[in-house]
Amino acid sequence: MLDKGTTVRVHYTGTLNDGEQFDSSRDREPLEFVIGSGMVIPGFDAAVSQLAVGETTTVTIPAAEAYGEISPEMVQTVPLSFFGDQTPQVGWALQLQAADGQVLAAIVTAIGDDEATLDLNHPLAGKDLTFELELVEVVGG
């Protein structure tokens, strides 16, 4: 088992329950992160910490241990005037800035006569994620 604070490099492929691939490091450099630092979702971190260099595993991480369940409070409506002179389209991805300066991603999910619905949930919220993981290297180890 790898100790908290250990820097690792990992190749991964992430898929949804229907087999759709949502991300993979296989066509780029491995992901480098520090075990236990919060840089990756908890279930990913825990699975990697159990690997030895060169070892692979496949793990399914429930939504609650990944990006969380879908939160109804994160779905909001805004007046169409919010978009200025643009006409929003369903599926638009937006970046919004909260009052505290945090940048939030939102997707336009519906458009009414005078308002649009924005979903600020993470795109993978509410989804169980399956990762094929390979521990490529323990950095400095």
C-alpha positions in Angstrom: 0.0 0.0 0.0 1.3 3.4 -0.9 1.6 6.0 1.8 -0.3 9.3 1.9 2.0 12.0 0.3 3.5 9.6 -2.2 3.7 11.1 -5.8 2.5 8.6 -8.4 2.1 8.5 -12.2 -0.9 6.6 -13.4 -2.5 5.6 -16.8 -6.2 5.4 -16.7 -9.3 4.9 -18.9 -12.6 6.0 -17.5 -15.9 4.6 -18.7 -19.6 4.9 -17.7 -22.0 2.0 -17.0 -23.0 1.9 -20.7 -19.4 1.5 -21.7 -19.0 5.0 -23.0 -15.4 6.3 -22.5 -15.3 9.7 -20.9 -11.6 10.1 -20.4 -8.3 8.4 -20.9 -4.6 9.2 -20.3 -3.5 6.5 -22.8 -2.9 9.0 -25.6 -0.9 11.4 -23.4 1.4 11.5 -20.4 0.3 9.5 -17.3 -1.6 11.5 -14.7 0.7 12.6 -11.9 -0.8 13.2 -8.4 -0.1 12.9 -4.7 -1.8 10.1 -2.8 -4.2 11.5 -0.2 -3.9 15.1 -1.4 -7.5 15.5 -2.8 -6.2 16.0 -6.3 -8.3 13.2 -7.6 -11.7 11.7 -6.6 -11.4 9.6 -3.4 -12.3 6.2 -4.9 -9.6 6.7 -7.6 -7.0 7.7 -5.0 -7.9 4.7 -2.8 -7.6 2.2 -5.7 -4.3 3.6 -6.9 -2.9 3.4 -3.3 -3.3 -0.4 -3.4 -1.3 -0.9 -6.5 2.4 -1.8 -7.1 4.3 -0.4 -10.0 3.3 -2.1 -13.2 0.1 -3.5 -11.7 -3.3 -2.8 -13.2 -6.8 -3.0 -11.7 -10.3 -2.1 -12.7 -12.4 -0.4 -10.1 -16.0 0.9 -10.2 -16.5 4.0 -8.1 -20.1 4.8 -7.0 -21.3 8.4 -7.8 -21.2 9.3 -4.1 -17.4 8.6 -4.1 -16.8 10.2 -7.5 -18.5 13.5 -8.3 -21.5 13.1 -6.0 -25.1 12.7 -6.7 -27.0 15.2 -8.8 -28.0 18.2 -6.6 -31.3 19.8 -7.5 -30.1 23.1 -6.0 -27.4 23.2 -8.7 -30.1 23.6 -11.4 -31.2 27.2 -11.7 -33.1 29.4 -14.1 -31.9 32.7 -15.4 -33.7 35.3 -17.5 -32.8 35.3 -21.2 -31.4 38.8 -20.7 -28.6 37.1 -18.8 -27.2 36.2 -22.3 -27.2 39.7 -23.6 -27.7 39.9 -27.3 -27.0 36.1 -27.8 -29.7 33.5 -28.2 -28.8 30.6 -25.9 -29.0 27.0 -27.2 -29.7 23.8 -25.3 -26.3 22.1 -24.7 -24.3 25.3 -24.5 -21.4 25.0 -22.0 -20.8 28.2 -20.0 -18.3 29.3 -17.4 -19.7 31.5 -14.7 -18.0 33.3 -11.9 -19.6 33.1 -8.4 -19.6 36.0 -6.0 -16.6 34.4 -4.2 -14.6 34.3 -7.4 -15.0 30.6 -8.0 -15.4 29.6 -11.6 -18.4 27.3 -12.2 -19.2 25.3 -15.3 -22.8 25.2 -16.4 -24.8 23.6 -19.2 -27.9 25.1 -20.7 -30.5 22.3 -20.4 -33.7 24.1 -21.4 -35.0 27.3 -22.9 -38.4 28.8 -22.2 -40.1 31.9 -23.5 -38.3 34.3 -21.1 -35.8 32.1 -19.2 -33.1 29.4 -19.6 -32.3 26.6 -17.2 -28.7 26.0 -16.3 -27.3 22.9 -14.7 -24.2 23.6 -12.6 -23.7 20.0 -11.5 -20.5 18.3 -12.6 -21.2 16.6 -15.9 -20.3 13.2 -14.3 -22.4 13.8 -11.1 -24.9 11.0 -10.4 -22.8 8.5 -12.5 -20.9 5.5 -11.3 -17.4 5.6 -12.9 -15.3 2.6 -13.9 -11.6 3.1 -14.2 -8.9 0.8 -15.6 -5.8 1.9 -13.7 -2.1 1.2 -14.2 0.4 2.4 -11.7 3.3 3.5 -14.1 5.7 5.0 -11.6 6.2 6.0 -8.0 8.0 9.4 -8.4 11.2 9.5 -6.4 10.6 6.0 -5.2 
